[in-house]
């Protein structure tokens, strides 16, 4: 659930924001359609109340709110914002005065479904790129409006949004956004994902876990193990970041396939550092293969190293078939389609170890974009939270049909002069939109739990063998003995 802390609202039996994610108030008009227009009544703690247009996208109750209408409702509060909306871009400025167009806070002008030209569009907050899934529509007046998911708007503005028993959407501008994963789980919010874990990688404390001990396909988040083994090879002196590598024929074939990301050509040279950047930012499969061949001589030998390292780290549910996370077929006449697998617990362990032993990895994963100089090729980071939260430092996205959309997020927080790395693992969400939203909710919860304590029954975690710091210390001690 999403609630306001230390307010009477927590005790009034109101349905709260994340319940809206599952069962939002009914729009005024409902019919079977791809976009369902409607309206709702919104009131703020300052007393302002008005009509806000809504769009239920694809499904009833998957509700997006009109930003123009919300800007008018909030214009005299501490959470006021201005808007500039074109056919394919949105610029939102917080703590600014909104200039109305005259179309705000009224019902839809037509019973016909609105024309929605774009789902993804350029979105800026205070002049900086942000990544939210929004809907832009052209109103009959000729002006453009943008519709945003209730949860995203609450996180963006850092406000509490609740639904009263009377069906009124109420915005408390003085209470910060607050998430309770336990309540989300009760509401069925995590039914659409495979596994989730939120914790402090520095101490090993787990704040929340859902189906965290079951192995699932992990897609390109597999590359975190490839990254770890590359870091170890650099640390041991086997390779250096500035070392140039010659691209093989197998790497070129993968680059030229439908799963290719970076146009690597056989015979060309690229540095280890650039391969690492390509591995982690745009999730290049060909960079993973090239690193595997460079370190182990072949991908088959590298996969053995991956599984051996998984055993060393105690990743009991981890199985690797390749260096990148794509589906892997056997050579049998009736070929088996296999995918790298891991539990959310294992992914938390792996990420915790990587961040503890090789913290410099975030120098790469925190970059939004860069250029691979050897190729004069620009690459961008696919992690949406990197653009939406200043605390985010990485780590890795991953998507296949079987694995769904996965995201491992790292954040840094400060406590009495000490920096902690928080990790959010989300495996198997329905699509990149849900992956970003679920990870965003849990990332904010991670910060909240770190400073205020997790809202969870610790007894439910007593059987989780997840203590990253202890595991790191033990592995380092064992390595020193060897």
N, C-alpha and C positions, 0 to 999 in steps of 0.2 A: 504494500500500500504506500501511498504518498500522503504524508500528514504534516501538520505544523506542530512543532515541539512546544511542550509546556503551555498549551492553550486549552481553554474550555472545550474547544472543538473536538479534541481527542475523546471527550467523554460524552458527546451528544449523540452518538450513534450515526453520525453522518457517514455516507458512502464517500470514500476518498479517492484521490486522483487515479491511482493505479487500478482501482476497480473500474474506473471509467475506461481503462484500456480494454476491459473485457465486456462491460455492459454500460455504454454511455447512454445518456438520456435520449429518448426517441426524438428524431427531428419532426418538425411540423408536418412535412409531407414525406411519405415513404412509399416507394414503389421499386420494383425490381429493375435495377439499372447499374451501370458501371460506376457512375457517380450519383449519389443521392443528395440533392440539395435540401436544406432545412434551416431552421433557426433555433436558437436557445436564448434564454435570459441570463445575463452575466451581471453580477454586482461586486463591487469592491468594498474593502473595509472603510473607505472614505464615504461610502453611501451612494456613490454613483452606480446606476444600473441602466442597462439598455439591451436592445436586441442585437445579437451577433449571428451573422450568417455562418452556416456550417456546411461541410461536405463530408458525406460518408463515402470513403474511397473503396470501391470494389465490394465491400461488405457493410451491411448495416452495423452501426455503432463503432466502425473504424473511423472515428470522427476527427476532422481537421477544422480549426477555427479561422475565421477571417482575420488577418492581421490588421487590416484597415479598421475594422469594427473594434477590435481589441485596443488598438492605439487610441481610439476615441474614448473608450471606457476608462482607460488608464491615464489619460492625458493630464489630469490634475493630481496624480499620485506620485510617490517616490519612484515608481517604476514606469514612468512615461517614456515613450520612444517615438522617433520619427521614422518615416518610411519613404523610400523611393523605389517604385516598382515599374519595370518595363516588361516587354514580352518574354524576356529570358533572363532577367536578373532582378535581385532584391538587395537593397542596401538598408540596413536597420542601424539606427544610431540610438544608443541608450541615453537616458537622462536628457532627452531633447524634446522639443515641442513639435507635435504632429500638425501638419497642415492638411485640413480636410478637403475632400473633393466634392462633397455634397451627396455622395452615394452611401455613406456609412450608416450603420445601425438601422437598416430597413430590411424588409423581406425581399426575397428574390423577385425580380421584375417580371419573370416569365416562368411558366410551368415547364418549359423545355429545359433539358439538361444543359448546363453551361459547357462551353467549349474549353477543354483543358489542353493547351498545346504542348506543355512540357511537364514532366514529373521531376526530373533533375534539372536544376538551373544554378546559375552563379548566385551565391549567397554571401553577403558580407555583413559583418557586425563591427561597427566602429572602424570601418575601413579595412578590416582584416578578413581574409577568406575563412568561411566556416562551412561545415559539411552537415547539412540537414536535408531531409527529404521533404520537399514542399510541393504544393500544387499552385500553379499560376493560371488564372483564368481572366478572360477579357469580359468585363461587364457590359451590359447593353449601352451604358453611357459612353463607352469607349475607353474608360479607365481600366487599368489592370489591378487585380487584387491577388494576394498570395494567401494560401491556406496552410497552416502548420498544425501538426499533431499537438494535442493538448499537453502531453508529457514533455515534448521538446520545448514548447513555449515556456512551461513552468521551469524547466532546467535552465533555459537561456536567460530568463529574467530573474531566476533564483527566488521564486515565490511559491506559496502554497495555493493550490487550486483544489477545491473540494466541491462535491455535489450535495446539496441539502436534500432532505426528505421531500421537500416541496418541488424538487426538480430544478432548482436554481443553481447555476454555476457560480460559486463564490470564490473571489480572489483575495487572499490576504497578502497584501504587499509588504507587510512588516515581518512576516514569518518566512524564513528561508526554506527552500526546497528540502524535503526530507524523505528518505526512502526506507522502507522496512521490507527487506527481502523475505522474511518469514511470512509476512502478510501477503506479499506477492505470490509466494508459493501456495498459500491457502486459497488464493483467488484463481489458481490455475495458470498464472502468468508464465511459468516455466515449462508448461506442457509442450511448447513449441521448440524446445531445445533439448539436446542430448545430455549435457552435463555442465555444471557451473561450479566455480570455486572462487572465493574472494579471501585474500589473506595478506599478511605482512611478511614479505619475503625475507626481511632482515631478521625477524625473530622466529618465524615459522608459525605464528599465530594464525589460525583460520577464523575468519569472521562469519562466513556463510558458505554452505556447500549444498549442492543439489545433484543427486546421482553422480557424485564425484568419484566413486570407486569403480565405475563400469567403463570398460574400454570402448572407444568409438573411433571411427576414421577421423584423422586430424588434418588431412590435406596439406597445404603448404606451411602450416605451423610446424611440420616436420623439419623445416629448414633451421629451426632453432638448434636442433641437434647437429646439423651440418655446420652451423655457425660455431657451436661449441668445439667441435673437433678441429675446425680451422683455427680457432683461437689457440687451442692446445698445440697445434703444429707450429704456429708462430712463436708461442712461448718457449717451445723446446728448441727453436732454431732451425727446424726442418725447412721452413719457408719464411719469407719476409714479406711485409705488406707491399713493398715497392718492387718485388720480383715480378718479372714478366712471364706470362704463360702463353704457349702457342695453342690456339684453338684446334681441337681434333675434328675429324669428320663426323663422329657421333654427336658432338656438341652442335655442329652446324645443322645436322639433320633435325635435332630437337628444336633448335632456334627457328628453323624454317617450317616446323609443323604448326598445327592449330594451337598448340600449347606454348609456342614460342613467345618470348617477351622482348628480348634484345637481339638485334640482327648480328649475331656472331658468325664469322666466316672462317672456315678451316684455313689454317696458315697464318691468320692474323694474330697479333699479340695484344694481351690485356693484362693489367697488373692484378695481383691478389687483392689489393685494397678495392679496386674497382669491381672485382668479382664479388667481394663481400657486400659492397654497396648495392650491386644489382640483385644479389640474393635477398637482401633484407628490405629494400625499399619497394621496387616494383614486383618483387617475388619472382625473379627470373629462374625458371627451371633449368635453362641451359647453363647459368652461372653455377647452380648447385652441382650439376653433372661435371662441369669443368673443375671445380674445386675437389670433388670426389676423386676424379682421375689424377689430379695433381698430387693429392696427399697420399692416396693408397695405390695408385697405379691403374686401378679399374674401379668401376662403381660396385661390382660384386664384393671386392675386398673392403671397400669403404663401408658398405652395408654391414659387413661383419663387425667392423669397428663401431658402428652405430649401436648395434645390438649388444655388443660387449660393454660399451659405455653405459647403456641403459641398465645393464645388470650391476655395474659398479655403483651407480647412483641409486639403486633400489627401485627402479621404475618397473614394478612388477607386472604391469599390464601393457608395457610398450613392446611393439613388434614393428620393425622397419623392413621394407622391401626395396626401397630406393632412397636416393638422397634428397628428393624434392617433394614427394607427397602425391604425385599423380597416380592414377590407377596403374597397377602392374599386372601384366598377363603372364601366366606360366607358358612353357613351351609344349605342354601336353596336347594331344590331338583334340581333346575337349578342354580348352584353356580355362583356367580359373582366373577370375578378376580379383586381385587383392589390393588392399590399400593399407598404408601405415596406420597403426592404431595406438591409442594411448588413452588413459583416463584423465579426467581433470586434475586429480591428485598428482598423477605422474607429471603432467604438464606444469603444475605448480612447483614441483620439486626441480624439474629441469630448469625452469625460468629462474627460480631462486638461486640455484647453483651458478648459472650463467651470470646473473647480476652480481653475485657475491665475489666470484673468482675473476671475472672479466667485466668489470663495470664499464670499461671503455666501449662496450658494445652499444651503449646508448648514444655515444657520439655519432653513430650511424643512424640508429633507429629513431632518433629525435629530429633528424633532418626532414624537412617537408619536401625538398627537391634538391637536386644537384645535377651536375653534368659529368659523365664518364669521359674524361679527356681523351683517352686512347681512341674512342669511337666518335667523339664529338656528339654524344647522344645524351639527351636530357631524360632524367628519370624522376618520378614522383613517388612519394610515400602513400600507400593505400590505406593507412590507418586513419579513419575519420576523426577519432577523438583527439588526435594530435592537433587538429585545427580548432577544436571546440573547448579544450581544457588546457590551461597553461601548465598544469602539473604532469601531463602525460609525457613520457620519454620513449615509448615504444609499445609493443615489441613486434608482433607479427600477425598478419592476416592469413587466411587460408580458405579455399572454397573448391569443392568438387560436388558432383551431384549426390553422391552417397554421404559425404561428410557434412554437407550443408555449408553454411557460412560460419567460419570460426574466427575468433579474435582473442589473442593474448595481449593484454594491456598492462603496461608498467607505468607507475606514477611515483613521483618523489614527494615526500612530505618532511617537514622539519619538526623536531621535538627536543627542546632544550639544547639546541646546537648540534644534535645528531640527525643525520639524514637517514630516512627509512625508504625502502623500495616496497611499494604495494603492488600486488599483482591481481588482475582479474582475468579469469579463464572462462570463456564462453565457447562451448563446442556444439555445433550442429543446429544453429538457428536457421530459420526458413530462408532468409535472403540477407543481402548486405544491409538493407534498411533496418530489419529487425536486429541484426547483429550489432549495428551501431547504437541503436536505441537501448537495447538490453545492457550492452557494455557501458553505455553512458550512465544509465541508472546505477549500475553496480559500482562503477568507478566513483561516483559521488557518494555512494554508501560506504565505500572503502575509506574515503577521507573522513567521513562522518564517524565511522566505527573506530578509526584510529584515534581520533581526538576525544570522542565521547564514550567509547566502549560499544561493542557489538550488541545489538538487540537480538540475542539468540540464546537458547538453552545450551549451555556448554556441555551438558551431559550427552547431548546428541552427537557431539564430536569426539567423545572419549575413545572411540574405536578407530578414529582416523589416524593412520600412521604417518602424519605429515608434520614434520618439524624440520624446516629447511636449514636452520642454523646448525642444529645438531648433526644433520646429515652432512652439511658442508664441512663442519669441524672434523667429523669422523673421517671423511674422505681425504681431507688434507693431511690429517695425522697419519693415515694409512699410506698415503703417497710418500710422505717424508720418511716413514720407516723403510719403504721399499727403495 
